[in-house]
Every structure is written in structure tokens, then in C-alpha cells.
């Protein structure tokens, strides 16, 4: 028996498993390389091989000593699930509804900078993956190209803010008129952070638009080279009044992304936010801040059920998602994970990663004895 025949037999055997009882997430032959990586970690390893080092470090890296980057992953190891048994989990429903939306799974594509470091027009490619996966994409650059092609895409617009009220309200009207289902304000990006990997690599932030120059190609004129502790303002004058500016120009939901302090969550709700997203920017802004899964319970308590709470940070497994849901998250956002799929196999790779996370979540819920998201609660999780 050759290796290909052995692999086909293995896949045929796996087809009887709960994960393969659904679609495999993509149309693929049994020996298609896209079925090679068996989890998100392996997609990252493959992406690392295929990407330029500058591109990989930009996406994978954090800020300074990367304490928070590692903490986001390590924190899941301290939270353990307590499953229930003798419950009927013949059918498991992972769909979710909030803010007027219904999604097949509580998994949203997070806004991520530098997608074009992976491949050209990557935002449009990722939007197509979101549409095919029947999920929502949060994007800073919009989905105009995909929408103009007639493809149905559910999306939120992401912004780090505008310094003037007129500009903020103009932005709100454009996004609402363009079909956005919500505005996600990134509130923790006042200045460019101090990212050692980028500084060491002499990364130029201009590469985020067109990608890293190919070996042997003429080197473009520097646009914005990374420098240690560079002082580069984004929107340092943003205050809670920004919510009022947007609300005065449109009616779609406003979500605050980058909340870690319960006090800020409570203030955000009082000032009119429609949802809170617990996030530390993937460990890419201030180093040494709390891991998001650890910050989540206090934020949920502070909000008190008035608005949905979402979370991102370090999610690589369905069990990570289940833990976040048990601690009160309505849904999660994933940023790096679908990018690893995109870097490995393009649009189909991103779809495969999204399917894999949803399939793992469904199986984990079944093994934990919960048949739907409404049955998930804090009684099924402990910090050890």
C-alpha cells in the first residue's frame, strides 16, 4: 500500500467521525493538501513556511516582550470545563442571535491589519470566505468590491476613530448607507505600539498596503519604517463623546472593542454602546495587560446583561470558544486563525479554519452535555 492509498483509507475512516458527519468545510478530494492540517496550530506552521518572515512576524507577533500575547493563550490552561452527562445531545445547535443578526456559529472574523501581507486584495478574499461560511466579517477597509459583485456579505465596519465630529458623522452615514450592520470602535489604539519584531525586522508599515517586496524586486521608497518606541498618534483625543457623535448620525449598532476594565464596560453601556468586545488587541498594544479570557467574567458582571459581550484573543480551539461562552460571551472574534488558513490555501483555507473551529465547538458542546448555546453557563467552568 502506498502513502496516498493509506491516506485515503485514513480519511475514509475519519468520515465516520462527528466532525466529518458535516461538510468538511470545503469541497476537497480525500488527498487534497487542505485536509492535511488537523488543527489551527498546524495551519499556522504551514503559513509560517509560506509567508515572508516580515509578514509572518507582523501577524504572529505582539508588543515588546509579548507577555500579553502569550498570556492570551496560556490563560485558557487555567480554566477547566465541568461537563454534565445523561443529557440528550443527539442534536447540537451552535447558532446564535444578537443585534438583529442570526449566525450559524458564534464565530466572527475579527478586524486585522496587514491582510495584504498574505495575498493581494486579501480583504475581499476574506469577505468571500465569510460569505461562504455564513458568518460575519468585521473590516476596516470595507467590502465594497465583493458587494459590487452581488455577493451577500454580512459585515461590521471597524474604525479607530476620527478626530473631528463632522468626519465621524460622515463616516457613520457612509457605512450605514453602504450596508454595514454595525460600527466597531477600536478604543485601545491611541498610538502605534512598540512592536519589537517589526522594529528588529525594519518593517515598513507601508507594506501593509501592497505586501512585502519580493526578493530581487526593486525596494520601494520607505513610507513608515518601524522604529523603537515610535511616537505615532492614531486617535489620542477619543473620549466617550465619540459614541454620541456616531449615534447622532446613524441608527446601526455601536460596539466598543478593546474593553478590559469593568468600569469602562459599565461606562460604555451608560453612554449608549450596543455591545462590548473584551479585547487586548491580540497582545499588540500595551504589553503586560490582562488576558482576555481572565478579564471576561468581570466585564460580563459589570454589563449585567444589558448588552451582549463578545471576546477575542488567543482562540485556537473549539474548547477555547466554549470556555468563553461559559464565562458569558455571546460570541467570539477570531483574527489570526483565519489568516493562517488564508496564507496556507487562500480563501478555501480560511473557510476550512472557520469550519474547523465551529466543528470542534459543536463536538465539545456535545461532550460537555449541552445541546445549544442557551444551555451554556458558568456552572460548567472552573478556574484552577
C-alpha positions, 0 to 999 in steps of 0.5 A: 500500500502506498502513502496516498492509498493509506491516506485515503483509507485514513480519511475514509475512516475519519468520515465516520467521525462527528466532525466529518458527519458535516461538510468538511468545510470545503469541497476537497478530494480525500488527498487534497493538501487542505485536509492535511492540517488537523488543527489551527496550530498546524495551519499556522506552521504551514503559513509560517513556511509560506509567508515572508518572515516580515509578514509572518512576524507582523501577524504572529507577533505582539508588543515588546516582550509579548507577555500579553500575547502569550498570556492570551493563550496560556490563560485558557490552561487555567480554566477547566470545563465541568461537563454534565452527562445523561443529557440528550445531545443527539442534536447540537445547535451552535447558532446564535442571535444578537443585534438583529443578526442570526449566525450559524456559529458564534464565530466572527472574523475579527478586524486585522491589519496587514491582510495584504501581507498574505495575498493581494486584495486579501480583504475581499478574499476574506469577505468571500470566505465569510460569505461562504461560511455564513458568518460575519466579517468585521473590516476596516477597509470595507467590502465594497468590491465583493458587494459590487459583485452581488455577493451577500456579505454580512459585515461590521465596519471597524474604525479607530476613530476620527478626530473631528465630529463632522468626519465621524458623522460622515463616516457613520452615514457612509457605512450605514448607507453602504450596508454595514450592520454595525460600527466597531470602535477600536478604543485601545489604539491611541498610538502605534505600539512598540512592536519589537519584531517589526522594529528588529525586522525594519518593517515598513508599515507601508507594506501593509498596503501592497505586501512585502517586496519580493526578493530581487524586486526593486525596494520601494521608497520607505513610507513608515519604517518601524522604529523603537518606541515610535511616537505615532498618534492614531486617535489620542483625543477619543473620549466617550463623546465619540459614541454620541457623535456616531449615534447622532448620525446613524441608527446601526449598532455601536460596539466598543472593542478593546474593553478590559476594565469593568468600569469602562464596560459599565461606562460604555453601556451608560453612554449608549454602546450596543455591545462590548468586545473584551479585547487586548488587541491580540497582545499588540498594544500595551504589553503586560495587560490582562488576558482576555479570557481572565478579564471576561467574567468581570466585564460580563458582571459589570454589563449585567446583561444589558448588552451582549459581550463578545471576546477575542484573543488567543482562540485556537480551539473549539474548547477555547470558544466554549470556555468563553461562552461559559464565562458569558460571551455571546460570541467570539472574534477570531483574527489570526486563525483565519489568516493562517488558513488564508496564507496556507490555501487562500480563501478555501483555507480560511473557510476550512479554519472557520469550519474547523473551529465551529466543528470542534465547538459543536463536538465539545458542546456535545461532550460537555452535555449541552445541546445549544448555546442557551444551555451554556453557563458558568456552572460548567467552568472552573478556574484552577 
